[in-house]
Amino acid sequence: MVIHSEKSLAYDIRLIAKDTKIKSVKINGSAVDYSLEPGIGHPWLTIETPEGKKAEVEITYQNPNKKHMPELKASAVGAIDEAYHFSIKKGKIVRLHDPQGILDRKQSSIKNSKASVVLKNKPGAHTFFVLVESGGESEMWLPVNLNLKEPLEIVDGQLVIKNDEAFAQFAIENNSQENINLKGTAQIAGTDFPLHRMIKANTTSDLVTFKIENPSMLTPGENLLTIYGNNKQEIKTNIVNWELDDQLSGAYHNAYQSHSIDLSSLVNQDLANLHQNKYTPPQPELFYWDNIPSTVTEYGLNWWQYRDGQDKVKPSLTKLDYEGGDHFKSDMGGIPFLITKGKENAVFTSLYDNFPDKVEIPVNVTGGNKLYFFLTVATNHMQSRIENAKITVNLEDGTQEILPLTNPENIDDWLKENTSSAYAQSGFIQELGDGGAHGNILSIDLGKAKDIESVELQTLSNEVLAGLLGLTVLEQK
């Protein structure tokens, strides 16, 4: 590498070292002193040159054909509250740096090139760093990127429907670094299945399949599968199927009765007029694009609709103009919702001043098994991949079930935000009328009959309008 300058200068040069063993460093043909400083994934080679208008830097490594860089040997997945082992090849561990606080330092041990730590209960993607010494000549920080999960998880779950019979199918993933001998019972829709599997460390079991005794106990949407294992283990997941009503010819209607909750005392907005309102306080004029202030207009519309020349939007919600009783029958298995008829028909929450941040809805159903929520949400791409709102189910025993509402995981913009179709990745899309208007139907399966006191809807993100059109509870007959 050659550096030129018009003036005579002394350079401070900092380069990524390609190896840890350096034979010589020369500037303009003369050997100079250098130092190696720890960087992330490599050492930094630092050089101070004598003053001059030119510096020709020549770095010679001891053996260019042989790499001496330390290598990390570690799993990309770790189990919370369990031991996690890793090692370094071609290096010695000096110390650990844990900026995210995922390591139980009191239970950590380091011995030369090997280390063992215990991971705290912080699920998700994390990183800690290992300071490594190589041959006594250099140090570097090696990042350990890992996803913290429960020691055992249910994966690949599905319901297999064949000739009006239903089967649960799933596998069990061992995220720990120890073999696990799992003995217990798998339970779904009132069926108990004895389970015994030896699952090797960091592997997934073979598929487990068993017949569900009474298919009418299965309902559209989430069906809770729980494994009760030895040592009081409880492993839970939801097996999701929104087509069950068609696949099982509406069998669940024979097993459950519905309680559609009356929201008439809480409704605060006519859905069709949602974007006729001016929302306060106004957003700052950040001019996100062209002459568009921020990403949302004063009418709660995202900028895509605004650029189409629509200051206000009032879709025709023909599906809500239903006749024949008080209940709206959804397209998803005919789940009934009691939607208020009148000037207002939806319960909205928002961080805007127009609506409350949170609304609590009395339910007071004894022995409820499952809840369905008929939602409409005005959101936008700037609120993507974060929790826009949440639903909290308060049970009589003091416990809660929480359903995060995340764009686009299970909600989307109710007018499709300039897309050709609804884009929520889960849940059931209920069409409402023209202009792409639709709602999201979501569910929570409680697994067994529980007394439900109330449901809370709370908005968590700016520029979001989260509304509830209907709420229905299923109770086993």
PAKOL-363320 format. One record per residue (C-alpha): residue number from 1; residue in one letter; x, y, z. Coordinates in steps of 0.5 Angstrom, whole numbers, padded with zeros to 4 digits, m for minus. Layout:
# residues N
 seq type    c1    c2    c3
 NUM    a     X     Y     Z
...
This chain:
# residues 477
 seq type    c1    c2    c3
   1    m  0000  0000  0000
   2    v  0003  0007 m0002
   3    i  0000  0013  0001
   4    h  0002  0020 m0002
   5    s  0001  0027  0000
   6    e  0003  0034 m0002
   7    k  0006  0036  0004
   8    s  0011  0032  0008
   9    l  0007  0029  0014
  10    a  0007  0023  0019
  11    y  0002  0018  0018
  12    d m0002  0014  0024
  13    i m0004  0008  0020
  14    r m0009  0003  0022
  15    l m0010 m0003  0018
  16    i m0014 m0010  0019
  17    a m0009 m0015  0020
  18    k m0010 m0021  0016
  19    d m0006 m0026  0021
  20    t m0004 m0026  0028
  21    k  0004 m0028  0026
  22    i  0007 m0022  0023
  23    k  0015 m0023  0021
  24    s  0016 m0015  0019
  25    v  0013 m0008  0018
  26    k  0017 m0004  0013
  27    i  0016  0004  0011
  28    n  0019  0006  0005
  29    g  0024 m0001  0005
  30    s  0026  0000  0013
  31    a  0023 m0004  0019
  32    v  0019  0000  0024
  33    d  0016 m0001  0030
  34    y  0008 m0003  0030
  35    s  0003 m0006  0035
  36    l m0003 m0010  0035
  37    e m0010 m0008  0038
  38    p m0016 m0012  0039
  39    g m0021 m0011  0034
  40    i m0028 m0015  0033
  41    g m0026 m0021  0029
  42    h m0019 m0019  0028
  43    p m0013 m0015  0031
  44    w m0012 m0008  0029
  45    l m0005 m0007  0026
  46    t m0003  0000  0028
  47    i  0004  0004  0025
  48    e  0007  0011  0026
  49    t  0011  0013  0020
  50    p  0016  0018  0020
  51    e  0015  0025  0016
  52    g  0015  0025  0009
  53    k  0011  0026  0003
  54    k  0010  0018  0001
  55    a  0009  0012  0005
  56    e  0010  0005  0002
  57    v  0007  0000  0007
  58    e  0010 m0007  0007
  59    i  0007 m0012  0011
  60    t  0010 m0019  0011
  61    y  0007 m0025  0015
  62    q  0011 m0031  0018
  63    n  0007 m0036  0014
  64    p  0002 m0033  0009
  65    n  0000 m0041  0007
  66    k m0002 m0042  0014
  67    k m0007 m0038  0018
  68    h m0006 m0037  0025
  69    m m0013 m0033  0027
  70    p m0017 m0036  0032
  71    e m0023 m0039  0031
  72    l m0030 m0040  0035
  73    k m0033 m0046  0036
  74    a m0040 m0045  0038
  75    s m0047 m0047  0037
  76    a m0052 m0041  0034
  77    v m0057 m0043  0039
  78    g m0057 m0043  0047
  79    a m0062 m0046  0052
  80    i m0065 m0041  0057
  81    d m0063 m0043  0064
  82    e m0058 m0048  0062
  83    a m0051 m0049  0061
  84    y m0048 m0047  0054
  85    h m0041 m0049  0052
  86    f m0036 m0046  0047
  87    s m0029 m0047  0045
  88    i m0023 m0043  0041
  89    k m0019 m0046  0036
  90    k m0012 m0043  0036
  91    g m0013 m0039  0041
  92    k m0014 m0038  0049
  93    i m0020 m0034  0052
  94    v m0018 m0028  0056
  95    r m0024 m0026  0059
  96    l m0032 m0025  0057
  97    h m0036 m0018  0055
  98    d m0043 m0019  0056
  99    p m0046 m0012  0054
 100    q m0053 m0015  0054
 101    g m0053 m0018  0061
 102    i m0055 m0025  0058
 103    l m0050 m0029  0062
 104    d m0050 m0031  0069
 105    r m0043 m0029  0071
 106    k m0043 m0033  0078
 107    q m0044 m0040  0074
 108    s m0039 m0038  0068
 109    s m0032 m0042  0068
 110    i m0026 m0041  0063
 111    k m0020 m0046  0062
 112    n m0015 m0044  0057
 113    s m0019 m0045  0050
 114    k m0026 m0047  0053
 115    a m0031 m0044  0057
 116    s m0038 m0046  0060
 117    v m0043 m0041  0062
 118    v m0051 m0041  0064
 119    l m0055 m0037  0060
 120    k m0061 m0032  0063
 121    n m0068 m0032  0061
 122    k m0068 m0027  0056
 123    p m0071 m0030  0050
 124    g m0069 m0028  0043
 125    a m0063 m0026  0039
 126    h m0057 m0024  0043
 127    t m0049 m0023  0042
 128    f m0043 m0023  0047
 129    f m0036 m0022  0046
 130    v m0030 m0027  0048
 131    l m0023 m0023  0048
 132    v m0018 m0028  0045
 133    e m0010 m0029  0046
 134    s m0007 m0032  0040
 135    g  0000 m0034  0041
 136    g  0002 m0029  0046
 137    e  0003 m0024  0040
 138    s m0004 m0021  0039
 139    e m0011 m0021  0042
 140    m m0018 m0020  0039
 141    w m0026 m0020  0040
 142    l m0030 m0026  0037
 143    p m0037 m0024  0037
 144    v m0042 m0030  0040
 145    n m0048 m0029  0036
 146    l m0054 m0034  0039
 147    n m0061 m0034  0039
 148    l m0064 m0036  0046
 149    k m0070 m0041  0046
 150    e m0073 m0045  0051
 151    p m0069 m0052  0052
 152    l m0075 m0056  0049
 153    e m0080 m0053  0044
 154    i m0085 m0056  0039
 155    v m0084 m0055  0032
 156    d m0087 m0057  0025
 157    g m0094 m0057  0028
 158    q m0100 m0059  0024
 159    l m0107 m0062  0024
 160    v m0108 m0068  0019
 161    i m0115 m0069  0017
 162    k m0117 m0075  0013
 163    n m0124 m0078  0012
 164    d m0127 m0074  0018
 165    e m0121 m0076  0023
 166    a m0116 m0071  0026
 167    f m0109 m0073  0028
 168    a m0104 m0068  0031
 169    q m0097 m0068  0028
 170    f m0091 m0065  0031
 171    a m0083 m0066  0033
 172    i m0079 m0063  0039
 173    e m0073 m0059  0038
 174    n m0068 m0060  0044
 175    n m0064 m0053  0044
 176    s m0060 m0055  0050
 177    q m0053 m0058  0050
 178    e m0055 m0064  0054
 179    n m0059 m0070  0052
 180    i m0066 m0070  0054
 181    n m0070 m0076  0056
 182    l m0077 m0073  0056
 183    k m0083 m0077  0059
 184    g m0090 m0074  0059
 185    t m0097 m0073  0056
 186    a m0098 m0069  0050
 187    q m0105 m0066  0050
 188    i m0110 m0062  0045
 189    a m0117 m0062  0044
 190    g m0119 m0066  0050
 191    t m0114 m0072  0048
 192    d m0108 m0074  0052
 193    f m0103 m0078  0049
 194    p m0097 m0081  0053
 195    l m0090 m0079  0050
 196    h m0083 m0082  0051
 197    r m0077 m0079  0047
 198    m m0070 m0079  0048
 199    i m0068 m0072  0044
 200    k m0060 m0071  0043
 201    a m0057 m0065  0044
 202    n m0058 m0059  0039
 203    t m0063 m0064  0035
 204    t m0070 m0065  0033
 205    s m0074 m0071  0035
 206    d m0077 m0075  0029
 207    l m0085 m0074  0028
 208    v m0090 m0075  0033
 209    t m0097 m0077  0030
 210    f m0103 m0079  0034
 211    k m0111 m0079  0033
 212    i m0115 m0074  0036
 213    e m0121 m0077  0040
 214    n m0126 m0072  0038
 215    p m0125 m0068  0032
 216    s m0131 m0063  0034
 217    m m0126 m0061  0040
 218    l m0122 m0057  0035
 219    t m0124 m0050  0033
 220    p m0122 m0046  0027
 221    g m0115 m0042  0029
 222    e m0111 m0043  0034
 223    n m0111 m0050  0038
 224    l m0107 m0051  0044
 225    l m0102 m0057  0044
 226    t m0099 m0058  0051
 227    i m0093 m0063  0053
 228    y m0093 m0064  0061
 229    g m0087 m0067  0062
 230    n m0082 m0070  0068
 231    n m0080 m0065  0072
 232    k m0086 m0061  0072
 233    q m0084 m0059  0065
 234    e m0090 m0055  0061
 235    i m0088 m0054  0053
 236    k m0094 m0050  0049
 237    t m0095 m0048  0042
 238    n m0101 m0047  0038
 239    i m0103 m0051  0032
 240    v m0106 m0046  0027
 241    n m0111 m0048  0022
 242    w m0117 m0043  0020
 243    e m0120 m0048  0015
 244    l m0122 m0053  0020
 245    d m0130 m0051  0019
 246    d m0130 m0054  0012
 247    q m0125 m0060  0013
 248    l m0129 m0062  0019
 249    s m0136 m0060  0016
 250    g m0137 m0055  0022
 251    a m0136 m0061  0027
 252    y m0134 m0056  0033
 253    h m0141 m0053  0033
 254    n m0144 m0059  0036
 255    a m0138 m0059  0042
 256    y m0139 m0051  0043
 257    q m0144 m0046  0045
 258    s m0142 m0038  0043
 259    h m0142 m0032  0047
 260    s m0142 m0026  0043
 261    i m0140 m0020  0048
 262    d m0144 m0014  0047
 263    l m0139 m0008  0046
 264    s m0145 m0002  0045
 265    s m0143  0001  0051
 266    l m0136  0002  0049
 267    v m0136  0004  0042
 268    n m0133  0010  0040
 269    q m0132  0010  0032
 270    d m0136  0009  0026
 271    l m0131  0005  0022
 272    a m0133  0007  0015
 273    n m0131  0015  0018
 274    l m0125  0013  0021
 275    h m0121  0017  0016
 276    q m0126  0023  0016
 277    n m0123  0025  0023
 278    k m0117  0030  0024
 279    y m0112  0026  0029
 280    t m0109  0030  0035
 281    p m0103  0032  0037
 282    p m0101  0033  0029
 283    q m0095  0030  0027
 284    p m0088  0034  0026
 285    e m0087  0036  0019
 286    l m0081  0032  0018
 287    f m0083  0031  0010
 288    y m0082  0024  0009
 289    w m0083  0024  0002
 290    d m0084  0030 m0003
 291    n m0089  0035  0000
 292    i m0091  0029  0005
 293    p m0090  0031  0012
 294    s m0088  0025  0016
 295    t m0091  0018  0014
 296    v m0099  0019  0016
 297    t m0103  0025  0015
 298    e m0108  0029  0020
 299    y m0113  0024  0018
 300    g m0109  0018  0020
 301    l m0108  0015  0013
 302    n m0101  0013  0011
 303    w m0098  0017  0006
 304    w m0099  0012  0000
 305    q m0106  0014  0000
 306    y m0105  0021  0001
 307    r m0100  0021 m0006
 308    d m0106  0018 m0009
 309    g m0110  0025 m0008
 310    q m0114  0022 m0003
 311    d m0114  0027  0003
 312    k m0120  0023  0006
 313    v m0123  0016  0005
 314    k m0129  0013  0007
 315    p m0130  0006  0004
 316    s m0137  0003  0003
 317    l m0137 m0003  0008
 318    t m0142 m0007  0005
 319    k m0141 m0013  0009
 320    l m0143 m0010  0015
 321    d m0150 m0008  0012
 322    y m0152 m0015  0014
 323    e m0159 m0017  0016
 324    g m0163 m0023  0019
 325    g m0161 m0022  0027
 326    d m0156 m0018  0031
 327    h m0150 m0023  0030
 328    f m0145 m0022  0024
 329    k m0143 m0029  0021
 330    s m0136 m0029  0019
 331    d m0133 m0032  0013
 332    m m0129 m0036  0018
 333    g m0133 m0042  0020
 334    g m0139 m0038  0021
 335    i m0136 m0035  0028
 336    p m0142 m0030  0030
 337    f m0140 m0023  0033
 338    l m0145 m0018  0036
 339    i m0143 m0012  0032
 340    t m0146 m0006  0034
 341    k m0151 m0003  0030
 342    g m0152  0005  0030
 343    k m0148  0011  0029
 344    e m0142  0008  0032
 345    n m0140  0001  0031
 346    a m0132  0000  0034
 347    v m0128  0001  0040
 348    f m0122  0004  0038
 349    t m0115  0006  0042
 350    s m0110  0010  0040
 351    l m0104  0014  0042
 352    y m0107  0020  0039
 353    d m0112  0024  0043
 354    n m0118  0022  0040
 355    f m0119  0015  0043
 356    p m0116  0013  0050
 357    d m0110  0009  0050
 358    k m0113  0003  0053
 359    v m0120  0000  0054
 360    e m0122 m0005  0058
 361    i m0128 m0010  0056
 362    p m0132 m0014  0061
 363    v m0133 m0021  0059
 364    n m0135 m0025  0065
 365    v m0136 m0032  0062
 366    t m0135 m0038  0066
 367    g m0132 m0044  0063
 368    g m0129 m0040  0057
 369    n m0125 m0045  0052
 370    k m0123 m0040  0047
 371    l m0124 m0033  0045
 372    y m0124 m0030  0038
 373    f m0123 m0022  0036
 374    f m0125 m0018  0030
 375    l m0120 m0013  0029
 376    t m0119 m0007  0024
 377    v m0112 m0003  0025
 378    a m0110  0003  0021
 379    t m0102  0002  0021
 380    n m0097  0003  0016
 381    h m0090  0001  0014
 382    m m0086  0005  0019
 383    q m0090  0001  0025
 384    s m0087 m0006  0021
 385    r m0084 m0011  0026
 386    i m0086 m0008  0032
 387    e m0092 m0009  0037
 388    n m0097 m0004  0035
 389    a m0102 m0006  0040
 390    k m0104 m0012  0045
 391    i m0110 m0016  0047
 392    t m0110 m0018  0055
 393    v m0115 m0023  0057
 394    n m0116 m0023  0065
 395    l m0118 m0029  0068
 396    e m0121 m0030  0075
 397    d m0115 m0034  0078
 398    g m0111 m0027  0077
 399    t m0107 m0030  0071
 400    q m0107 m0027  0064
 401    e m0106 m0029  0057
 402    i m0103 m0024  0052
 403    l m0104 m0023  0045
 404    p m0099 m0018  0041
 405    l m0101 m0015  0035
 406    t m0095 m0014  0031
 407    n m0095 m0011  0023
 408    p m0095 m0016  0019
 409    e m0094 m0022  0023
 410    n m0102 m0022  0025
 411    i m0105 m0015  0023
 412    d m0104 m0011  0017
 413    d m0107 m0004  0015
 414    w m0115 m0005  0014
 415    l m0114 m0001  0007
 416    k m0108 m0005  0005
 417    e m0103  0001  0005
 418    n m0103  0001 m0003
 419    t m0102 m0007 m0004
 420    s m0106 m0011 m0008
 421    s m0108 m0016 m0002
 422    a m0108 m0016  0005
 423    y m0101 m0018  0008
 424    a m0102 m0020  0015
 425    q m0098 m0027  0015
 426    s m0103 m0030  0020
 427    g m0110 m0030  0022
 428    f m0116 m0030  0018
 429    i m0118 m0024  0013
 430    q m0125 m0022  0013
 431    e m0127 m0018  0007
 432    l m0131 m0012  0009
 433    g m0133 m0008  0003
 434    d m0129 m0004 m0003
 435    g m0123 m0001 m0003
 436    g m0119 m0007  0000
 437    a m0123 m0006  0007
 438    h m0122 m0012  0011
 439    g m0121 m0014  0018
 440    n m0117 m0019  0022
 441    i m0120 m0025  0026
 442    l m0115 m0027  0031
 443    s m0116 m0033  0037
 444    i m0113 m0035  0043
 445    d m0114 m0042  0046
 446    l m0114 m0043  0053
 447    g m0113 m0050  0053
 448    k m0118 m0052  0058
 449    a m0125 m0048  0061
 450    k m0123 m0042  0065
 451    d m0127 m0036  0068
 452    i m0126 m0030  0064
 453    e m0127 m0023  0067
 454    s m0125 m0018  0062
 455    v m0121 m0017  0056
 456    e m0116 m0010  0055
 457    l m0114 m0007  0048
 458    q m0108 m0003  0048
 459    t m0105  0001  0043
 460    l m0097  0002  0044
 461    s m0094  0005  0038
 462    n m0095  0012  0035
 463    e m0099  0013  0028
 464    v m0103  0007  0030
 465    l m0111  0006  0030
 466    a m0113  0000  0033
 467    g m0120 m0002  0033
 468    l m0125 m0008  0036
 469    l m0131 m0010  0032
 470    g m0133 m0016  0036
 471    l m0131 m0021  0041
 472    t m0134 m0028  0042
 473    v m0132 m0033  0047
 474    l m0133 m0041  0046
 475    e m0135 m0045  0051
 476    q m0136 m0053  0051
 477    k m0143 m0055  0052
